[in-house]
């Protein structure tokens, strides 16, 4: 009998739960809105308890900030999130207590990065970045085939980037930093700056030139610091496919010939790419986390 693993993509907007043996054998999947912690985590637990066959481990990729350090007394907690009601919630502990199986816990973007490394757009590299641009901006990835951690985990959306106040007098939406990358380029920043959601803006709207510039500023920092072999851009904002060529062009312009690697100079279409797993990257990455933990 094949071993079954559980995955939870715990997003700030929605939870996705799945049971699978791997990418090609998804046995069950459910999606529901992220509401109150008790209600939302309870729905996730109920999903697994209703399955006809038990899972042997569960991986959780969660919005954050979180504590992913297994040696920490607050391991598995969502910590200083700005999402109301979710501060200091022990999501991993609640799931483990209810299901009685090993739990793997990381950020949603590190989970997505792991999924893309195992089954998607990063299978042929071991040092790369997965950046999601949606309700927030979050980044995960690997260096030398190992998921990035440290004091806690990467917070790539909160890097400070140059802000031309004449071009863009917008203050930014981040409650902690104002005009960090997330505060200037996440979905809520688009809506607040232009008065309508990004998906309603036409392709030739000036919003997109500014958005591509801000994303490229963030990416150039990540490329130069981590020497990333590939950049994967996911999330709701990046469903605007016309953003990809804009971002690639801006990255090349900002690097200004400094990095001469063919990936940047000749093959940037294969260097800055969408996730091969699409919207399944997060939950499949959580399945991969569970496989590593079992």
Secondary structure, 3 states (H helix, E strand, C coil): CCCCEEEEEECCCEEEEEEECCCCCEEEEEEEECCCHHHHHHHHHHHHHCCCCCCCEEEEEECCCECCCCCCCCCCEECCCCCCCCCCEEHHHHHHHHHCCEEEEEEHHHHHHHHHHHHCCCCCCCCEEEEEECCCEEEEEEECCEECCCCCCCCHHHCECCCCCCCCCCCCCECCCECEHHHHHCHHHHHHHHCCCHHHCCCCCHHHHHHHHHHHHHHHHHHHHHCCCCEEEECCHHHCCHHHHHHHHHHHHHHCCCCCCHHHHCCHHHHEECCCCHHHHHHHHHHHHHHHHC
